Each structure stands twice: as structure tokens, then as C-alpha cells.
Amino acid sequence: MAETGADEIRAKYGSPMFALLTSCWGEHLHMGVFESPGEALAPATERACAMMADDAGIGAGAVVCEVACGIGGSSRYLARRGARVEASNISPEQVATADALNRDAGLAEAIVTREADYHDLPYGDGWADACWNVEALLYTDDKKRVLEEGARVLKPGGRLIVSDLTMDEATPPAEREDLANRVGAHHYWSVARYDALVAELGYRVGKRAVLSEFVEPTFARVTASMLANRQAFSARVGAEPVEAACFRLEMQRRFGEMGWLGWYYTVLQPA
Ligand SMILES: C[S@@+](CC[C@H](N)C(=O)[O-])C[C@H]1O[C@@H](n2cnc3c(N)ncnc32)[C@H](O)[C@@H]1O
């Protein structure tokens, strides 16, 4: 199976095209939970954060280790709830953007952001109340290692929050491979495969929510925003990456509609 190397991930998330995509997606680069068919993406992605934080019991005074933090949307949300956040990401450009947004939001005191690979966190053991890992495991087949790294930094009784896009086992292999190549992510797992790993690790499941019905509306909104900006974006970075992004987003939307691409989160208590 193809792999996405660290340099490839850095190139993707640090690219001018990804900055434009981010302007369509918003500060939370993950799925949303929509309360009505016409609801915008921003309140829906924030609602997803709120659900996970509530289920993990993250409130004022909590110390959170966020891995693969994107541009820090979750960090800022959790800091506004009163948490202190140690955030990390493999992309230096996204770390710089997160830092700037944290400062603009007046949250620089509450959030420390650094460059790090989630397979090998630059922290000691046993200091966090929660480790937050949202929509980033699709890039690695060594999910066991990443979950164990997250568990390592937790205090006794701490919670691991894991959210990822999933791929139904019934997805036609050729379609699946095409999407993986276009996204540059080769390790979409099924929910069942995640459940088996959690059982193997012996973690207690506090909460587990399968929210796949929200994949289609999330990608529909990002696709619509990209299409509305198609000309302006092409003038900035060239037509080819913009057309590729529009095609890929529509494909992800269709995968959601077909029930192939799913989304789930779980709150775990490592032994
Ligand atoms: C879809 S984005 C999600 C970002 C963020 N968690 C959020 O919800 O807004 C995936 C993120 O995973 C990060 N990532 C991918 N592989 C990584 C690795 N090996 N170590 C750390 N971060 C990684 C990328 O840089 C990117 O920020």
C-alpha cells in the first residue's frame, strides 16, 4: 500500500492551494454536525468540537495535548472553555498560522503550539487530562503507535479523543484507491477496524458516535465555496490545483452520499 511521507504531508498542508482551501473550510478543518439543512459550516464544525469536549469532560482548568492541530481551531475552542492546550502539528506553515490566529484571538497565553509528528511526541509522560486527535489518523497505518503516544502523555484517568474519516469495507477497491491517491491519504479504516484496535489496546470506551450522515453536507459546503471562488483562486495559484481540489472535494462529497466515506469519534480511557 502507498504511504504518505512526512515531507509529502508538509508539502500538502503548507501549499498555497491548501491555504485557499482553508479559507473555504474555516478554522476547524474537520466535519461538522448540522442542525438544519441550510446551516453554515462554521457553527456545525464548532458543534462537533463541543460534542467531543463535552463527552470527554474537558472544562476550565483542563490540560489538553492536541496532536495534528491543523491551524488550531480546536485549540482555540478548548482554550475558550478554560483549558490550557499544548498543540502540535507536522506542518510548520500551519503551526505559524495557528500561532498568529491564537495571538489575534488573545489566546496565546493559553495555547503553546509546536512542530511535531504524532508518532513521536516531544513531551514527557503523564501530564495531560486529555489528548485530542481529530481527523488526522487517515495518514498513518500505525494508528496503534499514535494512540499509544497519546495515551503516554495522559495522567491516570485521562481521556483520549479520537475522530477520523472512515471508509466502509464495501467501497469498490478501484474507487477507494482513486480517492486515496487524490487525497494523499492511504489509511482510511472502517469503524469496525478501529473498534478492533481499541479492543486490542484494552481501552475503555466512554463514548462512541458514528456521524457519517454529516460527511456529505460538510463536503457539499466546502465544494460550493471552492466553486464560488474558482476564478479568483485560479488567478492566484493556477487553474490546475484549483480544478484538482474541486474534483477531489466533489468526489469526497459523493463518497459521503454513497455511504462509503464515513466519520466517527470516540472517547477512550486508556488502562
Ligand atoms: C484534516 S487536518 C485536521 C486538522 C485539525 N485536527 C482540525 O481538526 O482542524 C489533518 C492534519 O493532520 C496533520 N498531520 C498529518 N500527519 C501528521 C503527523 N504524522 N504528525 C502530526 N500531524 C500530522 C496535518 O498537518 C493536518 O494539520
The ligand as an SDF file (V2000), in Angstrom:
LIG
                    3D

 27 29  0  0  0  0  0  0  0  0999 V2000
   -7.6630   17.2560    8.1260 C   0  0  0  0  0  0  0  0  0  0  0  0
   -6.4250   18.1180    9.0020 S   0  0  0  0  0  0  0  0  0  0  0  0
   -7.1690   18.2150   10.6170 C   0  0  0  0  0  0  0  0  0  0  0  0
   -6.5670   19.3230   11.4310 C   0  0  0  0  0  0  0  0  0  0  0  0
   -7.1520   19.5470   12.8090 C   0  0  0  0  0  0  0  0  0  0  0  0
   -7.0670   18.3580   13.6290 N   0  0  0  0  0  0  0  0  0  0  0  0
   -8.5580   20.0520   12.7430 C   0  0  0  0  0  0  0  0  0  0  0  0
   -9.4510   19.2970   13.1280 O   0  0  0  0  0  0  0  0  0  0  0  0
   -8.7730   21.1980   12.3170 O   0  0  0  0  0  0  0  0  0  0  0  0
   -5.1420   16.8870    9.2060 C   0  0  0  0  0  0  0  0  0  0  0  0
   -3.9410   17.3940    9.9620 C   0  0  0  0  0  0  0  0  0  0  0  0
   -3.1020   16.2940   10.2690 O   0  0  0  0  0  0  0  0  0  0  0  0
   -1.7580   16.7570   10.2810 C   0  0  0  0  0  0  0  0  0  0  0  0
   -0.8720   15.5890   10.2170 N   0  0  0  0  0  0  0  0  0  0  0  0
   -0.8250   14.6290    9.2620 C   0  0  0  0  0  0  0  0  0  0  0  0
    0.1290   13.7290    9.5530 N   0  0  0  0  0  0  0  0  0  0  0  0
    0.6990   14.1100   10.7210 C   0  0  0  0  0  0  0  0  0  0  0  0
    1.7510   13.5700   11.5450 C   0  0  0  0  0  0  0  0  0  0  0  0
    2.4320   12.4780   11.1840 N   0  0  0  0  0  0  0  0  0  0  0  0
    2.0350   14.2000   12.6970 N   0  0  0  0  0  0  0  0  0  0  0  0
    1.3720   15.3300   13.0590 C   0  0  0  0  0  0  0  0  0  0  0  0
    0.3940   15.9090   12.3110 N   0  0  0  0  0  0  0  0  0  0  0  0
    0.0510   15.2900   11.1560 C   0  0  0  0  0  0  0  0  0  0  0  0
   -1.7050   17.6780    9.0810 C   0  0  0  0  0  0  0  0  0  0  0  0
   -0.5960   18.5220    9.1010 O   0  0  0  0  0  0  0  0  0  0  0  0
   -3.0600   18.4080    9.2390 C   0  0  0  0  0  0  0  0  0  0  0  0
   -2.9150   19.5390   10.0300 O   0  0  0  0  0  0  0  0  0  0  0  0
  1  2  1  0
  2  3  1  0
  2 10  1  0
  3  4  1  0
  4  5  1  0
  5  6  1  0
  5  7  1  0
  7  8  2  0
  7  9  1  0
 10 11  1  0
 11 12  1  0
 11 26  1  0
 12 13  1  0
 13 14  1  0
 13 24  1  0
 14 15  1  0
 14 23  1  0
 15 16  2  0
 16 17  1  0
 17 18  1  0
 17 23  2  0
 18 19  1  0
 18 20  2  0
 20 21  1  0
 21 22  2  0
 22 23  1  0
 24 25  1  0
 24 26  1  0
 26 27  1  0
M  CHG  2   2   1   9  -1
M  END
$$$$
